[in-house]
């Protein structure tokens, strides 16, 4: 009986050796890949959390500098956050905040630099669109209408399109093109939600040009 069991155990051991000889290397590499991927994912999670915490702390410094009008600290901290944490939302928010402060302090070149940085570096289309609107406003103040139109003509999320059209209408008015201004204002008016406060402002602009957005909408053929 013992001899019979010994033979069965030997057969099982031989089968196991044969199996491991055939598949052992593959199993080993699969395990290495699985545990390696897990370790890499855990490492990325740790790095991402650290990046977020550090960028948040640096954004607090940018915000504090803006509130206290400490321009030296603002210059330094916004440069640091853009250099070290460019991919984070905190860096883009810091650039937008710095641009507003620079504009208030009559440093338009620095404001444009920050807004351009957001447009070039951000992966968030909303931040990009906001930066384009504000950059266009700066160009309009300097009467550089071509540069403003370039920003307003870029592809943006649907929710920003009415704002872009409204600003284009403003440029048309400044260039004494009332007919084109009406077209852009009408586009903006139709793009805003019916209850949006901004829509009423656009309606006022149209009325000042002798155009009624309600009548225009009524005359359009139903699709």
C-alpha positions as CSV (number, residue, x, y, z in Angstrom):
1,X,0.0,0.0,0.0
2,X,2.8,2.4,1.0
3,X,4.6,1.5,-2.2
4,X,1.4,2.3,-4.3
5,X,1.1,5.7,-2.6
6,X,4.7,6.4,-3.2
7,X,4.3,5.7,-6.9
8,X,1.3,8.1,-7.1
9,X,3.1,10.8,-5.3
10,X,6.1,10.4,-7.6
11,X,3.8,10.6,-10.6
12,X,2.2,13.8,-9.3
13,X,5.6,15.2,-8.6
14,X,6.9,14.3,-12.1
15,X,3.7,15.9,-13.6
16,X,4.3,19.0,-11.5
17,X,8.0,19.2,-12.6
18,X,6.9,18.8,-16.3
19,X,4.3,21.5,-15.9
20,X,6.6,23.9,-14.3
21,X,9.4,23.2,-16.8
22,X,6.9,24.0,-19.6
23,X,5.1,27.0,-18.1
24,X,7.3,28.2,-15.2
25,X,9.0,31.0,-17.1
26,X,5.8,32.3,-18.5
27,X,4.1,32.3,-15.1
28,X,7.1,34.0,-13.5
29,X,7.0,36.8,-16.1
30,X,3.3,37.2,-15.8
31,X,3.6,37.6,-12.0
32,X,6.5,40.1,-12.5
33,X,4.4,42.1,-14.9
34,X,1.3,42.1,-12.6
35,X,3.2,43.0,-9.4
36,X,5.3,45.5,-11.4
37,X,2.2,47.2,-12.8
38,X,0.7,47.3,-9.3
39,X,3.9,48.8,-7.8
40,X,4.0,51.4,-10.7
41,X,0.3,52.3,-10.1
42,X,0.9,52.7,-6.4
43,X,3.9,54.8,-7.1
44,X,2.0,57.0,-9.5
45,X,-0.8,57.4,-7.0
46,X,1.7,58.5,-4.3
47,X,3.4,60.9,-6.7
48,X,0.1,62.4,-7.9
49,X,-1.1,63.0,-4.3
50,X,2.2,64.6,-3.5
51,X,2.1,66.8,-6.6
52,X,-1.5,67.9,-5.7
53,X,-0.6,68.7,-2.1
54,X,2.5,70.7,-3.1
55,X,0.8,72.6,-5.9
56,X,-2.1,73.4,-3.6
57,X,0.3,74.9,-1.0
58,X,2.0,76.9,-3.7
59,X,-1.3,78.2,-5.0
60,X,-2.1,79.4,-1.5
61,X,1.1,81.5,-1.7
62,X,0.0,82.9,-5.1
63,X,-3.4,83.8,-3.7
64,X,-1.9,85.3,-0.5
65,X,0.4,87.4,-2.6
66,X,-2.4,88.6,-4.8
67,X,-4.6,89.6,-1.8
68,X,-1.7,91.5,-0.2
69,X,-0.5,93.2,-3.3
70,X,3.0,91.6,-2.8
71,X,4.0,91.7,-6.4
72,X,7.5,90.3,-5.8
73,X,6.1,87.3,-4.1
74,X,3.4,86.9,-6.8
75,X,6.0,87.0,-9.5
76,X,8.1,84.4,-7.8
77,X,5.4,82.0,-6.7
78,X,3.5,82.0,-10.0
79,X,6.7,81.3,-11.8
80,X,7.5,78.4,-9.4
81,X,4.1,76.8,-9.7
82,X,4.2,76.9,-13.5
83,X,7.7,75.5,-13.6
84,X,7.2,72.7,-11.1
85,X,3.5,71.8,-11.5
86,X,2.5,72.9,-15.0
87,X,0.1,69.9,-15.4
88,X,-2.0,70.7,-12.4
89,X,-5.2,72.7,-12.3
90,X,-3.7,74.8,-9.5
91,X,-1.0,76.1,-11.9
92,X,-3.6,77.2,-14.4
93,X,-5.8,78.8,-11.7
94,X,-2.7,80.6,-10.5
95,X,-1.9,81.9,-13.9
96,X,-5.4,83.2,-14.4
97,X,-5.3,84.9,-11.0
98,X,-1.9,86.4,-11.7
99,X,-3.1,87.7,-15.1
100,X,-6.0,89.5,-13.4
101,X,-3.7,91.1,-10.9
102,X,-1.2,92.2,-13.5
103,X,-4.0,93.7,-15.5
104,X,-5.2,95.7,-12.5
105,X,-1.6,96.8,-11.8
106,X,-1.3,98.0,-15.5
107,X,1.1,95.3,-16.5
108,X,-0.6,94.1,-19.6
109,X,2.4,92.4,-21.1
110,X,2.7,90.2,-18.0
111,X,-1.1,89.6,-18.0
112,X,-0.9,88.5,-21.7
113,X,2.0,86.2,-20.9
114,X,0.0,84.4,-18.2
115,X,-3.1,84.0,-20.3
116,X,-1.0,82.7,-23.2
117,X,0.6,80.2,-20.9
118,X,-2.8,78.8,-19.9
119,X,-3.9,78.5,-23.6
120,X,-0.6,76.7,-24.5
121,X,-0.3,74.5,-21.4
122,X,-3.7,73.7,-20.1
123,X,-5.5,70.4,-21.0
124,X,-8.8,71.9,-19.7
125,X,-10.7,73.4,-22.6
126,X,-12.7,75.5,-20.2
127,X,-9.6,77.2,-18.8
128,X,-8.3,77.7,-22.3
129,X,-11.6,79.4,-23.4
130,X,-11.6,81.6,-20.4
131,X,-8.0,82.6,-21.1
132,X,-8.8,83.4,-24.7
133,X,-11.7,85.6,-23.7
134,X,-9.6,87.6,-21.3
135,X,-6.7,87.8,-23.7
136,X,-9.0,89.1,-26.4
137,X,-10.3,91.7,-24.0
138,X,-6.7,92.9,-23.5
139,X,-6.0,93.1,-27.2
140,X,-9.3,95.0,-27.7
141,X,-8.1,97.6,-25.1
142,X,-4.9,98.0,-27.2
143,X,-7.0,98.3,-30.4
144,X,-5.3,95.2,-31.8
145,X,-8.5,93.8,-33.2
146,X,-6.8,91.2,-35.5
147,X,-5.1,89.6,-32.5
148,X,-8.4,89.7,-30.5
149,X,-10.3,88.0,-33.4
150,X,-7.7,85.3,-33.6
151,X,-8.4,84.3,-30.0
152,X,-12.2,84.6,-30.4
153,X,-12.2,82.5,-33.5
154,X,-10.6,79.5,-31.9
155,X,-12.5,76.3,-31.2
156,X,-14.0,76.4,-27.7
157,X,-16.6,74.4,-25.7
158,X,-20.2,75.0,-26.8
159,X,-21.0,76.9,-23.6
160,X,-18.4,79.5,-24.4
161,X,-19.5,80.1,-28.0
162,X,-22.1,82.8,-27.2
163,X,-19.5,84.7,-25.2
164,X,-17.1,84.6,-28.1
165,X,-19.8,85.8,-30.5
166,X,-20.8,88.7,-28.2
167,X,-17.2,89.8,-27.9
168,X,-16.8,89.6,-31.7
169,X,-19.9,91.9,-32.0
170,X,-18.1,94.4,-29.7
171,X,-15.2,94.4,-32.1
172,X,-17.5,94.9,-35.1
173,X,-19.0,98.0,-33.4
174,X,-15.5,99.4,-32.7
175,X,-14.7,98.9,-36.3
176,X,-17.9,100.6,-37.4
177,X,-19.5,97.4,-38.8
178,X,-23.0,97.5,-37.4
179,X,-24.5,94.9,-39.7
180,X,-21.8,92.4,-38.8
181,X,-22.2,93.3,-35.1
182,X,-25.9,92.5,-35.3
183,X,-25.1,89.1,-36.8
184,X,-22.7,88.2,-34.0
185,X,-25.0,89.6,-31.3
186,X,-27.9,87.5,-32.7
187,X,-25.7,84.5,-32.7
188,X,-24.8,85.2,-29.0
189,X,-28.4,85.9,-28.1
190,X,-29.6,82.6,-29.5
191,X,-26.7,80.7,-27.8
192,X,-27.5,81.8,-24.3
193,X,-30.1,80.1,-22.1
194,X,-33.4,81.9,-22.2
195,X,-33.1,82.8,-18.5
196,X,-29.4,83.9,-18.7
197,X,-28.8,87.5,-17.4
198,X,-26.1,87.9,-20.1
199,X,-28.7,87.3,-22.7
200,X,-30.6,90.4,-21.6
201,X,-27.5,92.4,-22.0
202,X,-27.0,91.2,-25.6
203,X,-30.7,92.0,-26.3
204,X,-30.0,95.6,-25.1
205,X,-27.0,95.8,-27.5
206,X,-29.2,94.6,-30.4
207,X,-31.9,97.1,-29.5
208,X,-29.4,99.9,-29.6
209,X,-28.6,98.8,-33.1
210,X,-32.3,98.8,-34.1
211,X,-32.5,95.0,-34.1
212,X,-35.0,92.8,-32.2
213,X,-33.8,89.3,-31.5
214,X,-37.3,88.0,-30.9
215,X,-38.4,89.1,-34.4
216,X,-35.3,87.6,-35.9
217,X,-35.9,84.3,-34.2
218,X,-39.5,84.3,-35.3
219,X,-38.6,84.9,-39.0
220,X,-36.1,82.0,-39.1
221,X,-37.5,78.9,-40.8
222,X,-38.2,75.9,-38.5
223,X,-35.8,73.1,-39.1
